[in-house]
């Protein structure tokens, strides 16, 4: 196993350490797209040019205080096997695009795992800050500092009229995408999620389910982010997004209260069955586990468990992933054996705490 | 609450006290149809005639040693409310036909609940012995003694050529129906149950699911009984039935072993999930409970539980019934509240033992 990846595995993912708030906002993220001027975008780059971007980024990160200077990780994707890549994906440090980049790509990660830079993803650089809870202001402060640090040693592609230049026109301007991951079981169970999403989209924001494919969203997790990058300041964009997030959190709170008032036993049953499943199964698919963990999280938020913390829920949310499971086992395993292993993980974690 | 019914509620149902064997044969039953000569069958009887049957039966039972003489219960159906009747049905002491009899009907129950006589069901008398496990010989000995005791003080309708006369021609002769209730999850899970049932029927025996309506058989419980009552001695009929039951038990054993060998985790998962459901739900329908209890029973049979006995499984199997639930609560409750109560029962019983 790559020694740097091993370091990651020793810690809980930074974005899942419990944040402030009531558990509805799971995590916040801001990323900035940046490109080196005078070099072609990764999609059009040759090996030479891609390698130069990696060299400059590594040099920049090693000087950046925000990246922890030389204490941070610097991973070249070509050095990693499939499991190690999957692990980075599950920790939300790398994107699918980065892993499948047609040219050599790399990833810099700060020692506390909160800050990372994807190199030769869609753009030359994607600066990213990820925190638990609803902390867009913190994210912005940190990623802005990193931007200044890197910008002082690299020349970013910039146009006086448009702002930062990016490979995809939808990122031109600030190059910023800010998002919050929300856990919205109350809105889902009470049937309010579809009109709510519709309303958010009308405000010019994007909403997408986090887990699962297509319209099926496993685990009641939604990511809300800005669409606009041009013609508004970063602070304005973040403030508008934050106002909507605050509203959504309030809607979710109300929905949960209403569910408790209307049919307390139905909600207890939903949470109890999920706990029973996770504590007693011997074969567990990732989808089932995510779905049941959502109910467990709801139970923890509502104070239904004495000996179960959101830290455990977060830990399990990360560890249930095929990448984490197989990395811990130390080998690649077929699906059925992953299911046995996943069930074992949940049994041991939930039995020791009940 | 009827004081005699109250006595029943204080004890576990006799047929569910763990018997010998490995848990595959849950209980055995033999019933004899008998009628008083010179009186019309219940379907054609007037009130006067029905009342006379009840008087004679009460008198006969009070003299019978097998019925515990005056220590036994003697219940007139007209004195009971709907919940009390449901309770008798769930304890397998009364049949639906008895409860819906067009004329006054009654039920005598021995003090140990193993022996009962339904009066003015389809026939004037239905003598019944019910035991846990695979105990047809014991049942026969006991019901035969009761038959002799009652026959010495009453005159049973008899024809020298046919034997005992009964309302329905399918009972004429011995008037005997012997049956064993089997728990066959292994044959069900391995897809062998349909051909097996087909084979049993070809041998001239009857098979029916115990719980649930129509083709859906909840809880993997099957009752196998003789069809023939004419032209064979009781002992022969019982021996032929017993041979088939022994074979079935062996098939079920093999099916369970094969399941364990082929995919141990699938079986553990089946049992574990059922346990998790029953231990953690807050709303539980009777069907769901029966289905999950079947898995629990399998787990107990296979020695998967340290602190769970078949006595607990049996107790829950009885107590989950709508009649028992409501009688314990002391009032009639709508379905949703029964589900809440049922879930509470399982939570408390399974938590104290885990």
Interface residues (C-beta under 8 A of the other chain):
Chain A: X265 X266 X268 X269 X272 X273 X275 X276 X277 X278 X279 X280 X281 X282 X283 X340 X343
Chain B: X265 X266 X268 X269 X272 X273 X275 X276 X277 X278 X279 X280 X281 X282 X283 X340 X343
